[in-house]
């Protein structure tokens, strides 16, 4: 993976502290509910990152690459996923519905549905006080090594069998 591109993905993500804890609200199967948070999209719900995908042309075809299937992008602060975040997990291309395939490599809509979704941190690294959540049915708590060099380190709820 191109180190500078990975650094861009991590630097452009808005840091968040997890997806809830006993101190913030009750934990329920299907995601956490934060106190006074209003409607919350559960883990697995559809989301769109607030920031646009990377626009570089690393493969030389003259179009913006979007995300790469070797990368993970995690963005906190995505209103639809509060208090968790929106994850783009190993997606190839630009997930935006307005993607123009003459300008960008557009992601397959079925892949967007499978690989762009609300998530939360289900396990924090040793010594961390970051809040965690419980993964709902159909999801498993998996380490995301691509995030290990950031304060978003930990395991996240990912679709079971969705590597």
N, C-alpha and C positions, 0 to 999 in steps of 0.2 A: 504494500500500500504506500502511496506517496505520502510521506510524513507531513509535508506542509498542507496537503489537502485534509488529512486527518486533524491536524491542529486547527484548521479553519472550522471544521465541523464542530469540534469541542468548543472552540472559542465563541462560535456563534450561537451556541445553545444557551438558554437562560437557565441558570441553576435553580433547582428546587430541592426541598428537603424530604421528599418521599410522598406518600399518598395518604397519610393519616396515621393516627395512633390512638391509643386509648385516651390520651389527653385531648385530642381534637374532636373526637366523636366516637360513635360506636362502629365496630367492625362488623361487616355483614358479608356473607358469601356473595360474591359478585362485585366486590369492590368496597372501598371505604366511603363513609359519608362523614364529611367534616361538619362541625357545628356551625350553623348559620351560613353554610356554603351555598345554599340554593341548589338547583338541580345539578347533578353531577353525572357525567357520562361514565358508565361503569367500565372496568377493564375490558378491552376488546371492542369498545364502541368506536365508531368512525370519528376521525379527526383530520385536520389539515394543519401542518406546521404553519406558524405565523410567518416565518422567514422563508424566502424562496430557496429552492435547491441551488447547489453550486452551478455556476454558469461557465466554467472552464471547458475547453475542448481538448481533453487529454488523449483521445483516440484519433484526432486529426481528421474527422469527417466533416468539419465545418459547422457542426451543430453543438449546442451546449449539452453536456453529458447528463446533467441532473445528478441524482444520487447514484452510487455504484453499489452493486450487489455484494461487495466485500466490506461495506461500511455500515455503521449504525449511527443514526442521528437521533438524539433525544432532546426534546425541547420542553422545558417547564414553562409555566405561564400561559399555556394554551387554554383559554377559557373553557372550552368544551371538556377538558380533562382535569379540571381542578379538583382536588389538590394534587393530582398526579401529573403526568406529562404525555405528550404525543411522541411516539416512537416511529421512526422509519427504519425498519429492520431488514437489512440486506435487499433493498429494492433497487432495481436497475431502471434509471430514467427519472423523468419529471412527473410527479404524481398529480399536478394541478389539472383540474378538468378543462382549463383554458389553454393547455399545452398546445403549441403549434408545432407539428412535426417537421415543418420546413426550417424551424429555428432551433428546436430542441429534440433530444431523444425522449419521446414520451413513453411513460410507463404503461404497461398493459393494465386496464381498469380492474381486471380480476386480481392481478398482483397487488395493486394498490389496496384493494379491500382486504387482502390477506396480510399485508406487510406494513400498513400504516394504521395504527390504532392507539387508543388510550392505554396506558400502562401505569404501573406504580412499582416502587422499590419494595421487594418482598424480603430481602435480606441485605443487611448492611455489612461492611467489612468489620473485622474485630476491632473493638475499641470505639467504634462510631456510635454516636447518639442519634443518628438519622432515624426518623420514624419509618416504620415498615407497614406493609399491608398483607393481607392474605389473598392468594390467587383464587379466582373462581373456577368452577368446573370448566374443563376444556383448555385450561392454561396451566403451565407449570412454572415454578420459580427457578429461573436459569441464570447463571452468571453471564454477564455481558463483558467479555474481556476487552472489547474495544473502548470501554469507558474506564478502565482500570487506572489510567493516568490522570483522572479528574476527581473532583469532589462529588461526582455522580456515580462513583464506583459502587458496585454491588450487584445483586441479582434482581431481575425484573420479571414480571409476569409476561410470559411469551406464549403464543399459541402452541399447545402440545403437538409435537411432531412437525412443527413449522420451521425447521432449520432451513 
